[in-house]
Amino acid sequence: MSEFLHAAFDGNLASIERLLADGTASIDERDVNGNSALMMAAAGGWLATVQWLLAVGGASISERKHLGSTALI
């Protein structure tokens, strides 16, 4: 798992902001199963991180992973 997706799963908003700001990561980054940062943060239960990714980070609530599920499912 990339540093960016790991930060999302851990709810580490400071790392997420840094990685996006310095261009090291992209909001569109996915793991091998199609999980995005939004999906990782939601799976980890990190509400503030989910809210930030949606409101500021540019994540989309309608994005789907390979099997069709979203961050809500």
C-alpha positions, 0 to 999 in steps of 0.5 A, a space after each residue: 500500500 502506498 504512503 498516501 493510502 496508508 495515511 488515509 487508512 490511518 486517518 493521518 490528515 496531515 500526511 494526506 495534505 502534505 503528500 497531495 500538496 507536494 505532488 507525491 500523491 494524487 487524489 485518484 490513486 488506487 490500490 490493486 483492488 481499486 480502493 481510493 483514499 476516500 474508501 480507505 478513510 471510510 473503512 478506517 472510520 475516520 470521519 474528519 478525513 472522509 469529510 476533508 477528502 470530499 470537501 477539500 481534497 476533490 474525492 468523489 463519493 460516487 467513485 467505485 472500486 473494481 467490484 463496483 462498491 463505493 466508500 458508502 458500501 
